[in-house]
Amino acid sequence: MPDGNTDATEMNWMTRRRLLGAGGAAAVGMLAGCGGGDTTTQEDSGPTETEGEGADTGDETETTEQGDPIDPTLSFAQWPNPNSSNYNPYNTKNFPKPRRFMFDRFMYFNLTSGEYEGYAISDWEWDGNSISLTVRDGLTWQTGQSVTADDLLAQLELDMYTGGTLKNYLNGDIQESVQKIDDTTVELQLSDVNTSIAMGLLQPKHIYTPYTLDGASYEGFGRFVERYHDATTEDERSAVTNELTSKWTITPDDEPIGAGPFQFEDADSQRTLLTKYEDHPDADQFNFPEVEYRYSPSNQKRWQMLQNGVTDGYDTLFMPENQLQKLPDNVEVGTIPRHYGMGLIPNWENKHLGKRKVRQAFAYAINRQLVARNSGGGTGTKVGVNVPSGITSQLAGDVKEWLGDDYSTFEKYSHDLEKAAQLMEEAGYSKSDGTWRDSDGNKISMDLKVTSSFSDWVSADQTIVAQLQNFGIDANLLTESSSTYWGKSYVNSDFDMASQSWTDYGRRYPFFHQSWMLNSNDATSYWNVPETVMVPPYGQPDAEPQEVNPLPKLQKLSSASGDQAQQLVKELAWTINQSLPAIPMMEKQAQTFLTTDDWNVPAKDSDKLQTYWPNEWLPRRGDWTAKLE
């Protein structure tokens, strides 16, 4: 059985119990797209609470030479217009990538070694089901005040009050279960939870939230904590959530304050400029004074920036082979396992796609390997999903390992138009003049919506639509701007079919993906997956379907380990395989970009690149430095 490596994203697993406030729609904006869109996430982690250096196969970087940097500014790109960026991490509309240098993550995790190292949280200690977290000594807000346990408490509590996953594993209510121990330590009192899951949720978090903030143009986050504590009704709590997640913004005019190694300097319509914060504990790792993020709202513009030497790298960006060939020799392209991939999202309230056999027919009608190949653009970084199951890491063989001897009983949905036609007929449809029609003779028409910002998704969806048309479905592809797609169509379920990840963005442990497909806010609120689904008994695909509620098994899996965990994963995989809440299309290897003309960086195959994300962590660890004159 594969290990519990939950290599991480910050993405929340939100349950049905979450009360959706007015901020819900904004929060999903540009959720996880293939271009690495700016999102607030609860992103990243691994299997054990060990610490230590990961193995290194990369180049040594210069850290002791004297002289001025050839290029004093490390340049990247960001999605939202710098002028309209918003630095409130809970109101995620236009939350920009400069946050990666303005704020520090709790911990570092290396995908190769599977080990954690402290960062903003320097130490942690498990005591039964409780974990104490200690803030790094010397970490300060960029006003000069120390980062304290109050700030950490605000971060943890507000994450959970606004729907964060950790809330599901507390031993009591939020206020009782998050306790300040001293000036630098907070204790979380958890229920019986798998520590891999808990660490996977903690590691990628950032410290964003000064409880109080002296010398700034805006107040700290403690006022929201206190209002949550004082709220006595659900309506009062919802009002706080609405203000925090929807109404309050921190704009460039507010001169946002962080606690990372670089601080906000200014922003205009084309770029955000950050300057080195000399009082950060790792300030000496940076031998260059500036980081900038240039406005680039599409994959194509990012390609051109790298090809023309405008930017010095990018965390994760899909670039097809014909564009890779245009890169100058100084650009290195590494790959990182992503445990992530696009899925075809059926709207379960659609009168046709709400039928299990129609979803299964579509799965058979689409050649997922062809979709992945066309989406990959000749890069070989994408592979079609072989067995829809909510289990990732196909290239490493995780699906077969988790399913074991039962692997052969799962539907593979290999491309088979005859099987697809049989299922459509069993669902009550007939085909005439090459088109599938319902019992009233109306042709089956479907629109598939996708954001135009993600060129690889568009290529995938063009292939999907062509195959559905070939099968006899009146299918059409509608591309929309990122703001329209994520901000309106997707969150309002205004689609027949949509494009979104079928995975929880970057994690390996199946729990996260199975939860995402069956019980996430996206699944229940946007895809309209019901609380119970109809599936045949385990291992009996031809038996009569029965009503199944997957939530109890998801809850058990959150604390299970060993053989019990494997059995629960298999049973949840069966529910997904037979009901298809989403139709998984592909899984990807992320491309990450570094330049060597003016910068010392590790080799593209170095283990140092195996983290989310190299352009964020390498400079902090002294592994991305400026070459000197």
N, C-alpha and C positions, 0 to 999 in steps of 0.2 A: 504494500500500500504506500502511496506517495506520502511524503512528510507533510506537516501542517503549515508549510511556508506560506504565509499570507502576505506576499511581498508588497503590497500596499498601494493604496490610493487615498486617502482622506475621504472617499465617497461615502455618504451616509447610507446605512440600511434603515430606511424609514418604514415603520409598520403601519398597519391600518389604524392603529390607535392615535396616530399623529393627527392633530387638528390642523387642517389646512387653512392658513390665514391668507391675507391678500398678498403676502410675499411669496407664496408658493410658486406662482408662475414665473416670477423674476428669477427665482433661485435656480431654475433648471437651464437658464439661458446658456447656449453653447456648451451643453453639458460635458461632452467628452470627445468631441469629434476628432477625426483622424488627423487634423492639423494641429492638435494639441491646444484647443481653444482655451481661453482664459476662463477658469471656473474656480469657485471655492470648492475645495474638496476636503475630504478627510482622508487624505491620500497616503498610503505606503507601509510595508513592514516585513516580518519574518517569523521563524518558528520558535525560538527559545529566547529567554532573557539573558543570553550570554553577551559578552562584550569582547572586542578585540579587533585587530587589524585583519582585513581580508587579504588573500594572496594577491600579489601584483606581478603582472607580466609586462607592464608598460615602461615607458621611458622615464628616466630621472628628469626632473625639472629644475631650472635654475632658481636658486633662492638666495645666493650669497654674493653674486656679482654686483658691482657698483656701477651707477650710471642712470641716465634717464630712460624711461621706456620709449621704444620706437613709436608705439601707439599708446597714448595715455588713456584711451577710452575703449572699454570692452563693449561691443555693440551687438544687440540682439533685436528682436522684433516683438511687437505686441498687437493684439487684436483690436481693442477699442481705441477710439481717438484719444490721445493723451489728454486733451482739454476736457473731455467728458468722462474721464476715468473716475471710479469711485473706490475709495479705500476702506469702506466699511465692510468687513469680511462677511457679515450676515445679510447684507443687501447686495447680492452678488451680480447684479446687472452692471456690466462694464468694470468688473474687478480685474485689474490688469497684472501682467507678469512682473512688473517692477517689484511686486510684493516678495518675489523670491529672494531678493537681496535686502529688502527693507525689514524683513522679519525672519526669524530662525525657526526651523522645525524642532520638535521635541528631541528627536533622535536621528541618527544616521543608520541606514541598513544597506548592506551589500548583498546583492542577489546571488553572487557566486559563493561567498563564504557562509551565508545564512546567519551572519552575526550582527548584533546591534552595538552601537556605540553612543554614549551620551552626547548631547549637544546643548540645546537650550535647557533640557532636563539633563543634568549631569549624572545623577544617581537615581536608581529606583530599587525598591526592595519589596519582595512579596512576603506576606505573612498570612498564610492560609489563603483566604479569598480577598484579602486587602492588599493594596499596593500603595506605597508611599513614593511620591515624586518630589525631587529636590531641584530647585532652580539653580542654574549654573552661577557660580561665584563670579562677580564682576560684570554680569550682564546688566546693562542699563538701557533705559529708554533714551531716545536721542535728545531729550530735554536735560539729561544728566541724572535723573532720579533712578534708583535701583529698580530692577524687576524683582518683584516680591511674590510671596505666596498668595497675596490678595489678587495679584494679576493672574496668576495661574488658576486660582479658584474661579475667577470671572470667566476665564477661557473655557474651563471644563463645564461649568454650570450653564453658560449661555449656549455652548454647543448642544447640550442636552435639552435645554428648554426650547430650542428651535428645531428639535427633531433628531438630534444626533444619536447614533446607534448605541453608544455606551449606556444611555438611559435604560435600555432593555435589560441590562445586566447588573443594575444596582441592587443592593440589599434592602433598600427602602426608597423613600422619595429623594429627590435630588438634593434638597437642602440638608437632609440628615446624612446622606451617603457621601457627600463631598465635604471634608473637614480640614480646616487649616490647623496644622500641628504646631508650627512655629513660623518665624518670619520668612523662611525659604521653603517650607515643606507642606505639601497637601496630601491627604490620604483619601483614597477612593475605596469605599467598602462595597465589594461586589458580591453577587450571588455565585452559585457554582458555575463558573464559566471557564471554558478552555483558555488557558493563558496565551496560546497562540493567537486566538481571536482578539483577546484584550490587547495584547501588544500590537497586533496588526491595526487596531483602531487608534492606539495612542501614538505610535511612532511618527506618523506623517503630520500630525497636528503642528501648527505654528503657535507661538505666543503672539497673539494679535492685540490683546485687550488690556491696556492699562486700566486699573480699577479707578484711579484718579490720575489726572494729567495736569501738572503744573507747567505754566509757561507755554501752553498751546492755545490755539484759537478755538478749540472745541473741548467739551467735557470728556471724561473717561467713561468706561463701560460699567462702572460700579453702580450707577444709578439704575441701570436695567436689572442688575442682579437684585438690588433692594426692592424694586417694584415687583419682580417675580415673587420674592419672599413675602411681600405684603399682600399679594393678590389672594383673594379668598374664593373666587369663582372662575370658571372656565372662561367666561366672557372677559374678565379682567386680565387673565393671562394672555388671551388672544389679542387684546388691545396692546399689551406690551410687545408681543411678538410682531404685530403689524407695524408698530412704529420702528422697531429695531430692524426688521427684514425688508421693509417696503418704503418707509418714509424718510428715514435718516440716511444721509449720504455724507461722506468725507471727500471733498473735492480737492483738486490741485490748489485752488484758492485758499483752502484751509491749511495748506502746508502740512500734509499728513506726517505723523510721527511713528517711527518704528523702533525696533530694538536690534536690527540686523547690522551687518558690516557696512552698509551704504545707506545714506539718508537722502530723502527727497530734496532736490535743488530747485528745479522748475519744470514746466511743461508748456508746450505750445501745440499747434495743430499737427506737428510732424514727429515730435519725440518727447520722451520723458527723460530727464537727466538726473542721475543720482551721483552724489559725491561721497567719498570714503568717510566713514565715521571712525575717527581715530581712537575713540574710547571703547570700541568693541574688543572683546578678549582676543579675537583672531585678526585684529587689524594688521599685524605684521605679516600675515600670509599674503597680503595683497600689495604688489609692488607697482600698482597703477592707481590713479586717483579717481577715475570716473567709470561709471557704467551707464549706458544709454539704451533705451528701448525705442525703436523707430516704428511709427505707425504703418501697419501692413495688414489690411483686413482680408487677405485671401492667400491661399497656398501659392498661387502663381506669383504674386508679388514677393513672397518670401523666397521662392526659387531664384528670382531675378536678383534679389539683394545678395544672396550667397554667391551667385554666378558672377556678379559685378563687383564683389569685394566690399559691399556696403556694410554687411554684418559679419561678425566673427564666429558665428555658430548658431545653433538652435537646439532646443531640448528634444522635441520630437516633432518631426515634419515629414509627411509623405512626399517623396519625390520620385517620379517614374524614371525608368532607365533612360529615355530620350532626353530628360532634363539633367540626370546625373552626368551624362556625357559632356554637358556644357560647363560643368564645374571646373574651376582652375585646379592645378595640381596641388595647391596648398590646402585644399579642403579635404579633411578626413571624414569618412562616413562609417560610424559604428552601428551595431545593432544590439537591441536589448529585448529580451522576452517580455511581451506585453500582457499576456493573459487577457486579451481584449480583442474584440472584433465586431464588425457591423452585423446586425441582424435585420431581417424583414419583420416589421412590427405590424401585426394585424390589429385593427380596431375591433375588439370583441363585441362592440355594439353594432357593428355592421351586420345587416341581416344575412349576409352570406358568410362572412368570415367568422361570425359567431358560432358557426357549425364546425365541430371538430373534424369531420371528414373533409370539409372544404379546405381547412388549413393543411391537413395531411396531403390532399391532392396537390395543393400549391407546392408543398415541400418536394413531392415526387416530380413535379413538372419543371423544377428549376435545377439546373446542373450547378451545384455549389462550387465545384472545382473550377468550372469555367468562369463563374462570377469572381472567384478569388484571383484567378490568373489575369483577367481583364482589369480588375481593380488594382492589382499589383504593378501593372504597367511595365512588366519585364524585369522587375527587381527581385522576384522570388521571395519577397518578404511576407506574402500572405498565402494561406493554405485553406482550402475549403473544409468546413466542419464535416467529419465523417459520421459522427453519431450525436445528434442533438440530445444533450443530457445535462447541461449546466456544468460540465466539467471542462476545464481548459487544459493547456499544455499538451496538445496533441502530439507535437513534435518530440516531446520527452516521454510519450507513452502513458501519460497519466490516466487517460480514459480507460484503457484496457486494464491498468493496474487497479483502479478503483472498482470497476465493474466485475473484474475477475472472471470466473467461469460463467457468469451470466451475460457476458458481453454479447454472445451470439443471439440472445433472445430480444435484444433491443432493435428497434426499427432503425435501419441505416438511411432510409429515404434516398437511396441511390436513384439517379435520374432514370425514370421509367414512366413514359407517357401512357402506356397501357394501364398501369396500376393507378395513375392519376385519374384517368378516365373512369375506371371502375369505381373509385371513391366518389367522384362527382355524381355518377349515376345512382350510387347507393344513397347519396344525400338528396336525391330527388331532382336532379338536373338532367337535361338531354342536350345533345349537340345537333344543330342543323345549320347548313350553309357555313360550316367551319367554325361556328360560334356556340359557346355554351349558353343555354337559356334556362330560366326557371319554369315552373309549372304553368305559368301564364304566358309563356312565350317571350318574355322580356330577356334581352341579352344581359349577361353578367358584365357590368362595367365597373372598373376599379381605377382610381387615381393613386399613384405612389408619389408621396412628397419627400423632398430631400433639400437640405441646405446647399446652395450653390457654392458655399465657401470651401467645401470639402470635395476636391476634384476626384479623389479616389472613390468616394461614396457615389458620386454622380456616375462614374464609369461602371460601378457595380450595379447601380439601379438601372442604367441603360440596358445592361445585359439581362437583368431580371425581367424588365418589361418586355424585351424582345422575346424571351422564352415564354412568358405568359401569353403574349399575343400568338405565338406559334402554337400554343396549346389550345387556343380558342377563347381566351379571355380578352375582353375589350379593355385592355390596360393602357394607361397613359402616365407619363412621367411629368411631374410638375416640380420645377426647381424654384426655390424661394430664397430671398435674402436671409442671412443668418438671423437678423432681428425678427423678421416675419415668421420664419420657421420655428425657432426656439421660443420666441416670445408670444406667439399667437397660435399658430396651427398645432404645434406639438402639445403644448400645455393645455389647450382647450379641446383636445381630441378631435380636431377638425381635419380628419384624414380617414381614408379607407385603409391605406397602408402607409407606413412611415419608416424612416431609417433611424436607427439608434443602436447603440451597443447592446448586445445580449449578455454582456458580462459586467461585473462591478469594477471594471477599469483598473487592471493592474494587479489583481490578487491571484494567488494560485489555489488556495484552499477552496474546495467546491462550495462550502457553506455560503460564501459571499455571493457567488454567481447564482446559486439556486435560490437564495433569498431575493436577489435582485429580480429574477424572472418570475417569481411566484408571489412576492409579498412586499416589494418595494413601493414607494410612493408612485414611481413612474408606472409600474405594472398595474397597480390598483386604480390610480386616478387618471392616467393618460391613455394606457392601453385598454383599460376597463376590464382587466382580468378579474373574475368574480372570486369570492372567498372560497368557494368550493368549485371543483372542476370534475368532469366526467372522464374516468379512465378505467380500462379493464383491470382485473386483478394482476398483481405483480407476476411477470413472466408468462402471461396468457394473453397475447395481443388480440386473439380472435374471440375472446370471451365477452360477455355482455358488460359494457361500461358501468361503473358504480360511482357514486358521488364521493369525492375525497376532499378533505380539508387538509392542506399541507402544513398549516401553521404549527400544529403540535409537534410534528416531526422536525420542523426548523428549530423550534425552541429546544427540543432534546439535543439536536445536533450541536447547538451552541455550547453545550457543556460536555459533550461526549468525546471519547477518545478510543483508540484501538479498534477492535472488532465491532463494537457498538456503533462507532462513528462510520465505519465503512458500510455497515448494513443500512444506516439511515441515509447516507449519501446515495446508495444504490436505489433505495425506495423513492427518494425525491427525484433522482435521475429518471426513474420510470415514469413518474407523474409528468415531468417535463417532456420526456420522449413521446408520450402518448397523447398529451393535451396540446403541446406546442403553444405556450403563452406568447412566445416569439419564435420565429424560425431562424435559428442561427445560420449565418452564411459563411463566415470565415473567422480566422484568428490571424493575428499579425505579429511580426517582429517590428519593433519600433526602430526607425532610423534616427540617429542622433548625429549632429554635425559640429565639427571643430576645425579651426583653421590654424595653420602652422607658420604663416609668413611672418607675423609679428608676435607670435605667442608660443610658449612652451607648453605642450599638452602631451598626455600619454598617447601611446600607440592605439590605433582604433580597435585592436583586439585585446587591450589591457583589461584586466579585471576591475580596474578603477572606474571604468565606464559603466559597470554593471550596478547601477543605482538609479533611482528616480529623483533628480535628473542630473546628468553630468555637468551641465553648464551652471547648475546651482551649487553642487557639492565640490567639484574639482577646485574652483578658486578658494573655497573656504579651507580646503585641506592642503593648500600650497601646491596643487598639481595642475593649475592653469595660471601661469604667470606670464608677464610681459617680457619679451626679449628686450635687451638693453642696447643703447647706442654705444 
